[in-house]
């Protein structure tokens, strides 16, 4: 089992090493990739959350605790 996997990995590495230009990404591609990833983890802010944050800021400004 392991020797077959090693052979498959070797073949894949050889195949990819022959065409490094296909693996190289540009700065714009990297930036777009990071932006897509970050939008997945960014919380979606709803109207209710925005209102609660506004109320919290107002209470903090007034100093009520």
Residue frames as a rotation matrix with the C-alpha (Angstrom) as fourth column:
UNK 1
0.568 0.823 0.000 0.00
0.823 -0.568 0.000 0.00
0.000 0.000 -1.000 0.00
UNK 2
0.571 -0.399 -0.717 2.65
0.116 -0.826 0.552 2.52
-0.813 -0.399 -0.425 1.01
UNK 3
-0.525 -0.826 0.206 4.96
0.363 0.001 0.932 1.84
-0.769 0.564 0.299 -1.97
UNK 4
-0.156 0.548 0.822 2.06
0.980 -0.017 0.198 2.54
0.122 0.836 -0.534 -4.37
UNK 5
0.828 0.476 -0.296 1.36
0.530 -0.837 0.137 5.83
-0.182 -0.270 -0.945 -2.67
UNK 6
0.139 -0.870 -0.473 5.04
0.115 -0.460 0.880 6.78
-0.984 -0.177 0.036 -2.82
UNK 7
-0.620 -0.346 0.704 5.10
0.687 0.192 0.701 6.04
-0.378 0.918 0.119 -6.54
UNK 8
0.296 0.816 0.496 1.99
0.931 -0.364 0.043 8.12
0.215 0.449 -0.867 -7.13
UNK 9
0.786 -0.071 -0.614 3.47
0.250 -0.872 0.421 11.04
-0.565 -0.484 -0.668 -5.23
UNK 10
-0.283 -0.959 -0.025 6.74
0.267 -0.103 0.958 10.77
-0.921 0.265 0.285 -7.16
UNK 11
-0.410 0.197 0.891 4.88
0.912 0.109 0.395 10.78
-0.019 0.974 -0.225 -10.47
UNK 12
0.679 0.732 0.051 2.83
0.730 -0.681 0.060 13.78
0.079 -0.004 -0.997 -9.44
UNK 13
0.503 -0.576 -0.644 5.92
0.121 -0.691 0.712 15.68
-0.856 -0.436 -0.278 -8.33
UNK 14
-0.557 -0.726 0.404 7.72
0.489 0.107 0.866 14.90
-0.672 0.679 0.296 -11.59
UNK 15
-0.070 0.624 0.779 4.71
0.981 -0.099 0.168 15.95
0.182 0.775 -0.605 -13.62
UNK 16
0.868 0.453 -0.201 4.34
0.490 -0.846 0.210 19.22
-0.075 -0.281 -0.957 -11.76
UNK 17
0.243 -0.864 -0.440 8.09
0.224 -0.391 0.893 19.95
-0.944 -0.316 0.099 -11.69
UNK 18
-0.431 -0.401 0.808 8.20
0.848 0.125 0.514 19.89
-0.307 0.908 0.286 -15.49
UNK 19
-0.102 0.494 0.863 5.74
0.627 -0.642 0.441 22.80
0.773 0.586 -0.244 -15.65
UNK 20
-0.541 -0.147 -0.828 6.56
0.821 -0.303 -0.483 25.23
-0.180 -0.941 0.285 -12.84
UNK 21
-0.975 0.176 0.137 4.90
-0.124 -0.937 0.326 28.12
0.186 0.301 0.935 -14.67
UNK 22
-0.178 0.964 -0.198 1.54
0.066 0.212 0.975 26.44
0.982 0.160 -0.101 -14.11
UNK 23
0.108 0.165 -0.980 2.12
0.927 0.339 0.159 26.36
0.359 -0.926 -0.116 -10.36
UNK 24
-0.817 -0.506 -0.274 3.35
0.572 -0.771 -0.280 29.92
-0.070 -0.386 0.920 -10.02
UNK 25
0.323 0.945 0.047 0.63
0.945 -0.325 0.045 32.34
0.058 0.030 -0.998 -9.05
UNK 26
-0.314 -0.391 0.865 0.70
0.428 -0.872 -0.238 36.08
0.847 0.296 0.441 -9.43
UNK 27
-0.987 -0.089 -0.136 0.24
0.162 -0.481 -0.862 38.68
0.011 -0.872 0.489 -6.73
UNK 28
-0.514 0.858 -0.004 -3.28
-0.830 -0.496 0.256 39.44
0.218 0.135 0.967 -7.96
UNK 29
0.047 0.507 -0.861 -4.24
-0.191 0.850 0.490 35.77
0.980 0.142 0.137 -7.78
UNK 30
-0.618 -0.346 -0.705 -2.86
0.597 0.376 -0.708 35.53
0.511 -0.859 -0.025 -4.24
UNK 31
-0.957 0.278 0.089 -4.75
-0.282 -0.803 -0.525 38.66
-0.075 -0.528 0.846 -3.18
UNK 32
-0.190 0.937 -0.293 -8.01
-0.815 0.016 0.579 37.36
0.547 0.348 0.761 -4.68
UNK 33
-0.111 0.088 -0.990 -7.51
0.219 0.974 0.062 34.00
0.969 -0.210 -0.128 -2.98
UNK 34
-0.872 -0.254 -0.419 -6.94
0.458 -0.119 -0.881 35.65
0.174 -0.960 0.221 0.42
UNK 35
-0.766 0.634 0.107 -9.97
-0.642 -0.764 -0.064 37.89
0.042 -0.118 0.992 -0.07
UNK 36
0.005 0.777 -0.630 -12.19
-0.491 0.550 0.675 34.89
0.871 0.306 0.384 -0.85
UNK 37
-0.324 -0.195 -0.926 -10.90
0.560 0.750 -0.354 33.05
0.763 -0.633 -0.133 2.21
UNK 38
-0.982 -0.110 -0.155 -11.40
0.190 -0.564 -0.804 36.03
0.001 -0.818 0.575 4.52
UNK 39
-0.505 0.861 0.051 -14.96
-0.779 -0.481 0.402 36.65
0.371 0.164 0.914 3.34
UNK 40
-0.001 0.484 -0.875 -15.83
0.050 0.874 0.484 33.11
0.999 -0.043 -0.025 4.39
UNK 41
-0.334 -0.234 -0.913 -14.67
0.852 0.338 -0.399 33.80
0.402 -0.912 0.086 7.95
UNK 42
-0.955 0.047 0.293 -15.96
-0.124 -0.961 -0.249 37.34
0.270 -0.274 0.923 8.24
UNK 43
-0.621 0.775 -0.114 -19.16
0.600 0.376 -0.707 37.35
-0.505 -0.507 -0.698 10.30
UNK 44
-0.477 0.585 0.655 -22.28
0.539 -0.394 0.745 38.54
0.694 0.708 -0.127 8.58
UNK 45
-0.942 0.111 -0.316 -23.59
0.198 -0.577 -0.792 41.54
-0.270 -0.809 0.521 10.44
UNK 46
-0.279 0.926 0.254 -27.35
0.899 0.158 0.409 41.77
0.338 0.343 -0.876 10.59
UNK 47
-0.090 0.352 0.932 -29.48
0.027 -0.934 0.356 44.83
0.996 0.057 0.075 11.18
UNK 48
0.883 0.449 -0.136 -30.22
0.110 0.084 0.990 43.72
0.456 -0.890 0.025 14.74
UNK 49
0.325 -0.848 -0.419 -26.51
0.943 0.257 0.211 43.37
-0.071 -0.464 0.883 15.52
UNK 50
-0.464 -0.484 0.742 -25.84
0.587 -0.795 -0.152 46.84
0.664 0.365 0.653 14.12
UNK 51
0.336 0.677 0.655 -28.58
-0.151 -0.648 0.747 48.31
0.930 -0.350 -0.115 16.31
UNK 52
0.891 -0.022 -0.454 -27.29
0.427 0.385 0.818 46.52
0.157 -0.922 0.353 19.41
UNK 53
-0.101 -0.994 -0.042 -23.77
0.988 -0.095 -0.125 47.81
0.120 -0.054 0.991 18.78
UNK 54
-0.322 0.049 0.946 -25.10
0.217 -0.968 0.124 51.34
0.922 0.245 0.301 18.37
UNK 55
0.740 0.637 0.215 -27.00
-0.113 -0.197 0.974 51.07
0.663 -0.745 -0.074 21.66
UNK 56
0.636 -0.574 -0.516 -23.92
0.772 0.468 0.431 49.67
-0.006 -0.672 0.740 23.39
UNK 57
-0.392 -0.797 0.459 -21.77
0.788 -0.548 -0.280 52.53
0.475 0.252 0.843 22.10
UNK 58
0.024 0.507 0.861 -24.35
-0.094 -0.857 0.507 55.05
0.995 -0.093 0.027 23.31
UNK 59
0.927 0.314 -0.205 -24.48
0.140 0.218 0.966 53.47
0.348 -0.924 0.158 26.76
UNK 60
0.213 -0.932 -0.292 -20.70
0.977 0.207 0.052 53.46
0.012 -0.296 0.955 26.97
UNK 61
-0.406 -0.335 0.850 -20.66
0.466 -0.876 -0.123 57.12
0.786 0.347 0.512 25.97
UNK 62
0.392 0.660 0.641 -23.13
-0.283 -0.577 0.766 57.99
0.876 -0.482 -0.040 28.74
UNK 63
-0.617 -0.746 0.252 -21.15
-0.507 0.131 -0.852 56.01
0.602 -0.653 -0.459 31.27
UNK 64
0.301 0.784 0.542 -24.12
-0.953 0.229 0.196 53.96
0.030 -0.576 0.817 32.48
UNK 65
-0.573 -0.520 -0.634 -23.22
-0.482 0.839 -0.253 50.58
0.663 0.160 -0.731 33.85
